[in-house]
Amino acid sequence: MAAVAAIAHDPLVSATDIPTPQSDAAVRAVLRVLHCEDREELTIGGLAVRSLVHEFGSPLYLFDADAIRRRAALVHAALGPRVALLFSIKANPNLAITRLLRECGIGAEIASLGELEVALAAGHAAAALRFAGPGKTDAELTTALQSGLGCVHVESASEVAALSRIARSLGRRAGVAVRVNLTSKALGGRLRMAGSGARFGVDQDQVPELLTAIAGNDALQLRGLHAYNGTQCFDANAFVHGASLLCELAAAFERKLSVRLSELDLGGGFGVPTYLGDPQFDLDRAGLLLQPVLDHHDAPHRRYFVELGRYLTAEAGVYASTIVRTKTNGGRLHLALDGGLHHCAVAAGSGSVLRRPGLVVHASALQQPAAATVAIGGPLCTPQDQFADAVQLPPCAEGDVLAVLSAGAYGLSYSPIGFLGHPTPAEVLIDGGAARIVRARGTALDALRGQRP
């Protein structure tokens, strides 16, 4: 099949304005994480992505165990020994990944009973888990307490009342931390989750009354406070500002209410390059600025937590897909892949205000100069199934493998996998130079699962 080499004509966009992934700083940064910034062939864990696709099929998720270990070690070192790390399982609820992070000394934060099952199967003790989320049902709270779950991050007075009632019925005492909706406007995060009108947490002016009620309830044990101000935060100063505000609130509440707040969850949401042009989060600066805050507010009884998901796993993952068809419509070259939005929604712009090209590269031509302006889409019958409207890539042909970088978080579980009934891709972990399937590929019969005529 002939390779495509002509620059597509677009009267609205000049070739110099069309992004080129090979020269993008975000792409180069992720390639450094995978140790292949100077290679022609994209590798993960030392194995060629193209060969892995040939072995395990296309499309395919690939995760580099050593890259995850390296990132975990960097975060531990930057934030220091007083900060315990929690993995937000929602970012990648793969059992093998969760177990790997536990082995790196990282705890877990859950937001559903399904994630509770993953955490327990990965070897986490229930008593060490934190349960977050704004709409936990009575059934979920009951099961969590029955499992021995350590702490529930409550987000309303109604949830506190339900938790108290359930704890009494079970003859247990429930650990509780209150998620605070901080009112500062300088909290950072591409996706804000705090501030005026947010649906998460308890407004900080309502927190004192709730803390007093919890402290006086013998079915509950007040543990502390939790704040999560936003995700994809690329501003280290903003993260530390939010952490400082939470520490100041804790000190004020302990002094005025005579309560003991033994743990503070400072949130997280450190930014990871996901689209062309994305910046880097300055982890070292975050750690440097955080230390004096903890020094000032520290107490012998206190533990600090930072919860991270995307930052721990995203750059260690690749979503590989094969070009199955090429054509030119309206002067624009289109590459149709066998994977797309239904498997990798983030790369298609899901959740972003403006769609920008994801970090898509030619898996066998990392160093070749751009030769074609292309649009990249998947097999779905919707215009949303588009990884890029216009990017410049090296020559591409049917059968070539393209790879989405930074795909190790919010991948399969975040995507509309039921749309059009395509089988789900396999997930493969590369560790010590060996690749193994950690989630089996789906089949077409999965579309009928649970249905009755």
Summary of the structure (lengths in Angstrom):
residues: 453
radius of gyration: 23.3
end to end distance: 43.6
largest distance: 75.0
contacts: 1603
relative contact order: 0.18
helix: 34%
strand: 26%
